[in-house]
Each structure stands twice: as structure tokens, then as C-alpha cells.
Amino acid sequence: MAVWCTIRTFAAHAKELGNEQPPEPIFFVKPDGCKTESDILHVSKHPGEVHLETECVVRLTQHGDIDAVAIGLDLTDRAAQSLLRADGLPWAKGKTFRQAAVLGTFYPWRHGLEALTNEATALRIECDVNGERWQEASLSEMSITPADQVASLMAWAPVSNGDLLYTGTPQGVAQLKPGDVIEARLVAHDGELLSTYSGRCS
């Protein structure tokens, strides 16, 4: 099972990191071994910084349909990523370590990809750390939508049943420290709680 991830899909996040907004989806892949649903994130065991990026995750079929959504955390070693990027090198070390693909609960989704970002039906990402709101955004704010991302993937990628797509993070990313408590949520337009993740950093 592949874990596909798309970068810079919220213009505000691209801006906060000093990056240009890409004209089309750009992907990287995390190994299956990066996935975790554990409520303990061992950030102190990683030999570098661990930053949090909260995202809507969609579960795909081999035909590019969506069958479930979840809240997810794309954990990132920002320092390693930045050093490798500066040299024009692949930045796998910054994205593909243990527990780097955190998953909340999955919620069956039968409304298609467009409904994720439509103004009237868009889902919302929320993430609190130690009771403080770090990230919050409607998926309607995405400049590169999940529908755009899946259309691009299906044109060239070997998508299989059950593949996951991390669709990108809004602004507000920051470093996690041991002892931090995380509460992340994916919320429907009517306020219904669709997916949650609760965790603590050790």
C-alpha cells in the first residue's frame, strides 16, 4: 500500500515556508512502515526535529475513487528537509522516518472528491497542541484540491486499492516537543466530527 503525499496545496502554507506555489500537484511517497495509529509519538527518539503538519487523508480505490477520509499528521524533520533541499537532493530523510505518517480514525465517504472542498460542503481541519490552536482551515481554501491531486496521480501513478493520499497542510506548522499533547480533528461543514486523533509526544 502506498502513502502518497502532496506538497504546497494551501497557498498560505507555501508562503509561510518561503516556497513558490506550484502550478500542478507535486508528490512524494512515504513507505508503509511510516504509518502509525499510536497515541504515543516518540519524537525524542528521532535524531532531529519533528514538526507537525495536519492534513486530510483520503483512502483511494485503484480507479481513483475515494472510500474514506481521516485526519492525519505528516510529521517532518524540517531541518533535514531544508538542508537536503538546499543542495537539490531528495529529502526522504526529512519525511520518511518511523511514525512519520500518523492516522486518525477513518470515516466512510460517499460524496466524491469535489464535496471535500466545495464551499457548501467543505470539510475542516483543526489541530490543538497543549490546548492551543496551531492549525485550522477549511478545505475550500486549498489552491490544489484533492480532486486535482487524484486526477494527476491517476494519469501516471500505480494507484492500488487502499492507497492513502495526504492532501496537504494549511499554515501553522511548528516543532513538537516531548510532553506535547495533540488533538486533531476532521470536521464536516455542519459540525459533525468525522475523524479524530489524540496523542502525546514522548
N, C-alpha and C positions, 0 to 999 in steps of 0.2 A: 504494500500500500504506500502510495506516495503522499508526501506532505508538501504541497505547492504553496508558495508564499509570494505575494505581490508587494512591491515597494512603492512608496510615494503616491498612494491613491487618494490621500487627503492633501490638498494644496497647502493648508496651514501647517501640517506636519513637515512637509518638504521644506517649507520656508524656515521653520524653527531650527532645522539642522543645516541650513545653508545650502540646500540642494535645489537644482532646477526641477520643475515639474515635467516628467517625461510625456511625450505625445501619445504613447501607447503603453500597454502593460509591460512591465519588466518583472521577471520571476527569478526566484532561486528555490532550491529544494532542500528540505531537511530530511535526514534519514529517519526511518520509522522508529529507531531507538531513541530519538529525541522526545517522543511523546510521553506525557505523564498526566495522570489524573490525581496525583498525590496531593494531599493538603499540606505537606511539608516540602518546601523548596530549599534545597541545600546550597544556598548562594555562597556560603563560606568555603565550600569545598571546590568551588570553581577558581582557577588561578588567574582571576582577572575581575573586572567589573561586570555586574549583571544589571542591565536596565530592563524596565518593563515596557512593553508595547501591547495595549489591549486591542483585540480585534474580533470582528465577527468571522466565525469559521463556518464554511458550508461543506456539507458532505455530498459528494457527486456520484452519479452513475457513469457507466462507461460511455453513455450517449450525451453527457454534459448536462443532464437534468440534476436538480437539487432535491434531496430527500430529507435533509435535516439541517438544522443550524445550531450553533453553540457559541458561547463566549469563549475566547481563547487568549492566551498570553504568548506572544512571540518574544521570548527572552533573548537579549542581545548583549554581547560583550562589546560595548561601544568603542572602547579604547582599541581593542584588537581590530575591529572592523575599520576604524578610521585609519590606523597605521597601514593596513593592507590596501585599502582603497587609495591612499596617497601614493602608493607605489604602483598602482594599476594592477594589483594582484587580486585573485579571487579571495573573497572574505569569508570562506567557510568557517574558519576558526572563530569568527565573531558571531556566528548564527547557529552552529550545529553541534553544540555541546550537550551533555546529559541534562535532561529536564528543560530543554530549550523550547519545547512545544507543549505548553500547558493547555489542557482541555477542561472545560466545564461540562455540565450536563447537556445532552443533546435533546432537541425538541423537533418532532416531525414537522416538515414544512411542505405544504402542498399548493403554495400560491405563486410559484415561479420566482425567477431571479429578479424581474423588474419590480415586484412588490417590495423587495428589500429596501429600495431607495426611492420609490415613488413618494412624492410629498405627502400624499394622503395616507400612506400605509407604511412608511419607512420605520425600520427598527432603530433602536437607540443603544449606544454603548455607554456604560458607566463603570468607573473604577475608582474605589476609595482605598487609600493606604493609610493605616492608623487613624481612620475616621475622617481623613481629609480627601476631598475630591481631587484626584490627579487628572483624570481624563473623562470627558463627556462629549458626545457628539451624536447627531442624527446621521444615519447612513445616507440621507438625502444630501449631505454636504460633500459626499465623495465626488472627486473630479474624474476618477476612473472607477466605474461601478463594477460590482460583481458580474453583471451581465457582460460588460466589456471584457473582463478578465477571462471568463469562461469561453467566450467566443474566440479569443486569442489562443487559449490553451487547446481548444478542440481542433484548431487549424494545423497544429503541429505536434502536440504532446501525446504520449501514450497513456491517456487517462483511463483508469480502471475503476470498476465498482468499488465504492468505499474510500476513494481518494479524498483527501481533505484539502481545502483551499483556505488559507489565511488571507483575508481580503485587504489587509492594510489597517494602519492605526491613525487616529487623529493626533493632534498636538497634545503635549503634556507628558511626554516620556521622561523618565528620570531613573536614577540608580536605586536599586533595592539594597537594603542592609539587613543583617541578621536581626531578628526580632520584629521586623515589619509584618503587619497583618494586612492581608489583601482581601477585598470584597469586590468582585467584578460581576457585572450583570448585563444581559441582553434583554431589552425591554421592548414590547410591542407598542405600536402607536397609541393604543388605547390604555396603556399602562400595565398590561398583563406581563408578568415576569416569565420569560421563556427559558432562560438558561442562567445558571449561577456558577461561580467558582469562589470558594473560600479557602484561603491558605495562609500559612505563616512561614516566614523565612528563618532558616537556621544557619 
